[in-house]
Amino acid sequence: MEKNKVSDLLTQPLQVINVGLESFAVELKQQNVAVTHVDWSPPAGGDPKIADLLSKLGT
């Protein structure tokens, strides 16, 4: 990437996509940062055995 393109990028307003922890999005909004929050959590609450079983249901 050319140097001027990088500096152009760093002068643009920040726009954030926040995945998961809503309090992070709230903090950004309080600082006037454009943020889109995606309410996401790991499948099966993060339990790898149950997630594996769930993944087999779609096949």
N, C-alpha and C positions, 0 to 999 in steps of 0.2 A: 504494500500500500504506500502510496506516495505520502511524503511528509505533510503536504498541505491538506490532504484528505483527512489525515489523522487529526490535525489541529482543527479542521472544520467540524469534525465529529465531536470534539471536546468542547466546542463552543455552543452546541445545540442544546436546547432544553432537554432535561432527562425525562425519559418515558420508561416506566418499569412495568413488567408483568410479574406479579408476585404469586408464587404457587405454594399453597399450604398454610403457613403461619400468618393468620390474619392480622395479628398485632404489628407485624412488620409493615404491612400495607397502611395501617392506621398511622404509624409513625411517619411514613413517607408523606401521606396526605397532610399531616400537620405541618410539614415543611414545604407545602405547596408543590410537591412533586406529582406529576401525572402518573397514576398507578391504577392498574387493573388487577383485581384480586381474583384468583382462581381457587375455589374451595376444593381442595384435593387432599386425600389421605391414601396411604398405601393400601392395596387390596388386602382383604382379610385382616385389617388392623396391623399389618406388618408381620403376621405369623407366616413363616416360609412354608410350613407343611400345609396349612390350609390354602395358601395362595397357589401352591402346586396342584392341589386337588381341584381348586376352582379353574385353573388354566386348562385342565383336562376335560372340563364340561363342554367347552366350545369346540372340541375336535370330534 
